[in-house]
Amino acid sequence: MKCKLSKKLEICKYRYIQISKKVVIFSCEIITMGGFGMFAMGLIGGITGIIASLLAMAIGGVDAAFSDSGTSSITGLAVSALLFSILGIVGSAFSKSKPKLAGYLMLVSGVAGAISISLFYVLSGVLLIVAGFMGVLSKKKAGNSTVPPVFE
């Protein structure tokens, strides 16, 4: 038997309870697979953002070494990008339980990281912004709900 509840990728578990010899109650437990793409994109975006911010810190250190004042604003911006990358990873951790919150965290992370270190954060920013929109525009569905089955 095939459960036909929606066109999304879902796993249906069939359960039945036999009350008497003739009365059987069927149910279909839906286990959704949604949220994994958002989690993967957020995690990859956060990790590449950490790498990009470390690279920006190295370039800021070289800039500070060769400048007259001995400081560089690039280093401070790279630290802020590092913090926003960590925020993006935290957002991806919430992608299954609270997708709206995760979406907003990843959107803030993507935009603020791109403002901080611009070109270094291109790949991370795109991944985090797309994952953020996936979370913000998602329709939260209960993870395990029992509904009557629809058979073909």
C-alpha positions in Angstrom: 0.0 0.0 0.0 1.2 3.4 -0.8 0.3 6.4 1.3 -0.5 9.5 -0.9 -0.5 12.5 1.4 1.7 15.0 -0.4 4.3 15.3 -3.1 7.2 16.0 -0.7 9.7 13.5 0.3 8.2 11.7 3.3 8.3 8.3 4.9 5.0 6.7 5.9 4.8 4.2 8.6 1.6 2.2 8.6 0.2 1.1 12.0 -3.0 -0.6 12.8 -4.9 -1.5 15.9 -7.1 -4.6 15.8 -10.1 -4.0 18.1 -12.0 -7.2 17.1 -11.8 -9.7 14.3 -13.6 -7.3 11.9 -12.7 -3.8 13.1 -9.2 -2.6 12.3 -8.1 1.0 12.7 -5.3 2.2 10.4 -3.1 5.2 10.7 -0.2 6.6 8.8 2.6 8.2 10.7 4.4 10.8 8.7 8.1 11.3 9.2 9.1 14.3 7.2 12.6 14.6 5.7 12.4 18.4 5.3 15.0 20.7 6.8 18.0 18.7 5.8 18.9 21.0 2.8 18.6 24.0 4.9 20.8 22.4 7.6 23.5 21.4 5.1 23.6 24.7 3.4 23.7 26.6 6.7 26.5 24.3 8.0 28.6 24.6 4.9 28.0 28.3 4.7 29.1 28.7 8.3 32.2 26.6 7.9 33.3 28.4 4.8 32.6 31.7 6.6 34.9 30.7 9.4 37.6 29.9 6.8 37.0 33.2 5.0 37.2 35.2 8.2 40.5 33.5 9.2 41.9 34.4 5.8 40.7 38.0 6.3 42.3 38.0 9.7 45.6 37.0 8.1 45.4 39.7 5.5 44.5 42.2 8.2 47.6 41.1 10.2 49.8 41.7 7.1 48.1 45.1 6.6 48.7 46.0 10.3 52.4 45.0 10.0 53.0 47.3 7.0 50.9 50.3 8.1 52.2 53.3 9.9 49.8 53.0 12.8 50.3 49.3 13.4 46.6 48.6 13.3 44.1 47.5 10.7 40.3 47.7 10.6 40.2 44.5 8.5 41.1 42.5 11.5 38.2 43.8 13.5 35.8 43.2 10.7 37.1 39.7 10.3 36.4 39.0 13.9 32.8 40.1 13.5 32.5 37.9 10.4 33.8 35.0 12.5 31.1 35.7 15.1 28.4 35.9 12.4 29.7 32.6 10.9 29.3 30.9 14.2 25.8 32.4 14.4 25.0 30.8 11.0 26.1 27.4 12.3 23.9 27.9 15.4 21.1 28.8 13.0 21.6 25.6 11.0 21.4 23.6 14.2 17.9 24.9 14.7 16.8 24.1 11.2 14.8 21.0 12.1 13.1 22.1 15.3 12.5 25.9 14.7 13.0 26.6 10.9 11.7 30.2 11.1 14.2 31.2 13.9 16.9 29.3 12.0 16.0 31.2 8.8 16.3 34.6 10.5 19.6 33.7 12.2 21.1 32.6 8.9 19.8 35.6 7.0 21.3 38.0 9.6 24.5 36.0 9.5 24.7 36.0 5.7 24.0 39.7 5.3 26.2 40.9 8.2 29.1 38.7 7.2 28.9 40.0 3.6 28.9 43.6 5.0 31.9 42.8 7.2 34.4 41.2 4.8 32.5 41.6 1.5 34.3 39.6 -1.2 35.8 37.0 1.2 32.2 36.1 2.3 30.6 35.6 -1.2 30.2 31.8 -1.1 29.2 31.8 2.6 26.9 34.7 2.2 25.0 33.1 -0.7 24.7 29.8 1.1 23.5 31.3 4.3 21.1 33.7 2.6 19.5 31.0 0.5 19.2 28.7 3.5 17.8 31.6 5.5 15.1 32.2 2.9 14.3 28.5 2.9 13.7 28.7 6.6 11.7 31.9 6.6 9.5 30.8 3.8 9.0 27.2 5.1 5.7 26.1 6.4 6.3 24.4 9.7 4.8 20.9 9.8 4.6 18.6 12.8 7.4 16.1 12.7 5.3 13.1 13.7 1.6 13.4 13.2 -1.0 10.6 13.0 -3.5 11.1 10.2 -5.8 8.7 8.4 -4.2 7.2 5.4 -5.2 7.8 1.7 -4.6 4.7 -0.4 -4.3 4.5 -4.1 
